Amino acid sequence: MSQHKPTELIDDIWISDGFDLHMPGRTGTYIINEEELAIIDTGPSLSVPYIKESIEFLGRDLTDVRYIIVTHVHLDHAGGAGLLIKDCPNAKVVVHPRGAKHLAHPERLIQGAKAVYGSQFDSFFAPVYPVDEDKIMTASHEETISLSKERTLTFLNTPGHANHHFSMVDSKSKGIFTGDTIGIQYYEGKRLGKEMYVPTTSPNHFDPDKMLESLSLLLSYKPTRIFFGHYGMTTHISEVKRQIESWIPIFMELGYEAYEKGEDHTFLATRIHRAVSNHYGIDHLTDDHLLHQIIQLDAHISAMGIIDYIRK
Ligand SMILES: [Zn+2]
């Protein structure tokens, strides 16, 4: 196998494709190649070998890794942290204060992911190792860490997708790492010339109002670029705002409609998938096209989160 290579986005920020769900362009790990090497979102354990090869490609060593930051503790972002830190003796895992206990004791995360992914859990996420408590560092709203003289990351509390979610503003690129807070950029869509930003409303903390508030908070920092958990970077900030602000009420309307008819999340997932496909004009692609596969899976998970929110 040839060496896996990360791609530089800007200012020593690299992205390493993690092949989460065994798909390219699904979930990315960002590597900030500074004096204090920082990694943002490990992805699941299956992504860890790619991260290691990327670090090697950059001419750095695993002993250089100081921070393994997880935007939130869902396994597609943080599931590999326990595995990666085994080989990074100088690193701490940085997490939202509400996520720390789940890293140390991942049983509930595993249960939650099994409820969503069913029989595919092992193939996507196993193994999930706990992180030793003395390797966990929490960062609260507006706390900062310094990666070099020229670069700091500022943490912002950004609920909406999950209550244990923070985002980071990078002082050098003036970009923000948003995890899943303000949705997904469909990389596969980008390759087809479509700019697609869609919210991700997973169970069981999804809250549409908090999601919109977090979007406003992040935009108040006037970012020049957004680094999404799924997948990659965009500089089209006003387009992200426009699309996410228009999708959230549509998702909720479809959710209430389904709920009032007594339909379940499978029905809602189909409606969401159809709405997204129609809107972006991708109906003509075959059902087994990678883009449809990804949207279908996301619609399924988002539908579960919306129904869960409405039931509360
Ligand atoms: Zn995610």
Residues whose N, C-alpha, C, O or C-beta is under 5 A from the ligand:
A	BS01	ZN	D76 D180 G229
